[in-house]
Structures are given as C-alpha cells and as structure tokens.
C-alpha cells in the first residue's frame, strides 16, 4: 500500500499542471513583449525576463495605464461641440464647413 499525500486541490504537488503551463508561459511572454515593445526602448527582453514578478507587473500596469490615458485623450480631443471638422470621417472634404471657414480669407492666396 502506497501512502500518498494529496493536497486540497487534488494534486500531490504544488505547481503548474501540464494543461496550465502553456497558458501561463504564453501570458508571461506576452507581458514581456508588451513591456519591451511599448517601453519605447527603455527595456530589453533579458532585463524584463529577469525582473522580480512584482516589478514586472507594476511596470506592465503603468505602461498600460499610460497608453489608456493617451487613447482617452485622443478620443476626447475631437468631441468639442464648438469645434468644426473640415474633413469627414470617410476622408472627404466637408464642403459647407470648408466654405464657411474660408470666408475669412478674401484676397490673394498666393503672391508672385
């Protein structure tokens, strides 16, 4: 009779199981890639791979928060109701707005 100690998780050891290891490994490499890629040259792969986990998670979250704030600023930049756009969302010129905006410029457009 073999006496095996089994934890409450149902495993005789603590660690990654064979079906979870690839998912965890892919997540780690994705996190390292994001830090190196979005770190603007401030980090190399070897340095990020050897960072303590708490520091790597902190760095990843700070870069993520920075880019989310930048995206929000870009999205909110064009939402001013008083601001008029001369180019439509499909890339064509908004003719009525262009005519209204060009009324202030009466005179020669080029000087020879």
C-alpha distance (Angstrom), angle and dihedral (degrees) to the residues before:
residue distance angle dihedral
X1 . . .
X2 3.79 . .
X3 3.78 116.9 .
X4 3.83 110.1 -146.9
X5 3.75 123.6 180.0
X6 3.77 112.1 -137.5
X7 3.77 122.7 -166.5
X8 3.79 123.7 -135.9
X9 3.80 88.2 -96.1
X10 3.77 90.5 63.4
X11 3.79 94.7 -112.4
X12 3.81 125.7 113.6
X13 3.83 90.3 -140.1
X14 3.78 140.6 34.5
X15 3.77 116.2 -114.6
X16 3.75 144.7 70.2
X17 3.75 118.9 -36.8
X18 3.77 120.3 -133.4
X19 3.80 92.6 -104.9
X20 3.84 94.6 49.3
X21 3.80 99.1 43.7
X22 3.84 96.5 76.2
X23 3.81 91.6 49.8
X24 3.79 92.6 48.9
X25 3.80 92.0 45.4
X26 3.82 91.9 50.5
X27 3.81 90.0 49.5
X28 3.80 92.2 51.3
X29 3.80 92.8 49.0
X30 3.81 91.5 46.4
X31 3.80 90.5 51.8
X32 3.81 91.2 48.7
X33 3.80 90.5 48.9
X34 3.81 92.5 50.3
X35 3.81 92.4 51.1
X36 3.80 93.5 47.2
X37 3.82 94.4 43.0
X38 3.81 98.7 42.9
X39 3.80 94.8 34.4
X40 3.84 89.3 84.7
X41 3.78 94.1 -126.8
X42 3.78 94.8 -48.5
X43 3.79 94.9 114.6
X44 3.78 135.7 42.8
X45 3.79 124.9 -153.5
X46 3.80 96.0 -108.8
X47 3.81 93.3 51.8
X48 3.81 93.8 48.7
X49 3.82 92.7 45.1
X50 3.80 90.9 54.2
X51 3.82 95.6 44.1
X52 3.79 117.1 115.5
X53 3.80 110.3 -98.5
X54 3.80 94.5 -114.5
X55 3.82 91.4 52.4
X56 3.80 93.7 46.1
X57 3.81 91.5 50.1
X58 3.80 91.1 46.8
X59 3.83 91.9 49.4
X60 3.80 91.7 46.8
X61 3.81 92.5 50.6
X62 3.81 93.1 46.8
X63 3.81 92.2 51.7
X64 3.81 89.9 45.3
X65 3.82 92.3 50.6
X66 3.81 91.3 47.3
X67 3.80 93.0 53.2
X68 3.82 92.4 44.8
X69 3.82 89.9 53.9
X70 3.81 90.6 48.3
X71 3.82 90.7 50.8
X72 3.81 91.5 49.0
X73 3.80 91.0 50.3
X74 3.80 91.4 51.5
X75 3.81 92.1 47.5
X76 3.81 93.4 47.7
X77 3.80 93.8 44.3
X78 3.81 94.0 79.1
X79 3.82 96.5 43.8
X80 3.81 97.6 86.3
X81 3.85 105.8 124.8
X82 3.81 92.3 -150.2
X83 3.79 93.2 52.0
X84 3.80 115.9 91.4
X85 3.75 124.0 -155.0
X86 3.80 120.0 -141.2
X87 3.80 93.3 -163.0
X88 3.80 123.4 61.8
X89 3.79 122.5 -133.6
X90 3.82 89.9 -101.5
X91 3.84 91.1 57.3
X92 3.81 99.3 -104.7
X93 3.79 124.3 124.4
X94 3.81 116.0 -95.1
X95 3.84 95.5 -129.8
X96 3.84 100.8 -164.0
X97 3.79 92.8 48.6
X98 3.79 90.8 44.7
X99 3.82 91.4 53.3
X100 3.81 91.8 48.2
X101 3.78 91.9 48.8
X102 3.80 94.0 47.2
X103 3.84 95.0 52.8
X104 3.80 90.0 86.8
X105 3.81 91.3 61.2
X106 3.81 105.1 73.3
X107 3.73 111.8 158.5
X108 3.72 140.6 47.7
X109 3.73 114.8 -20.9
X110 3.78 93.3 -161.8
X111 3.77 132.8 31.2
X112 3.79 123.2 -146.1
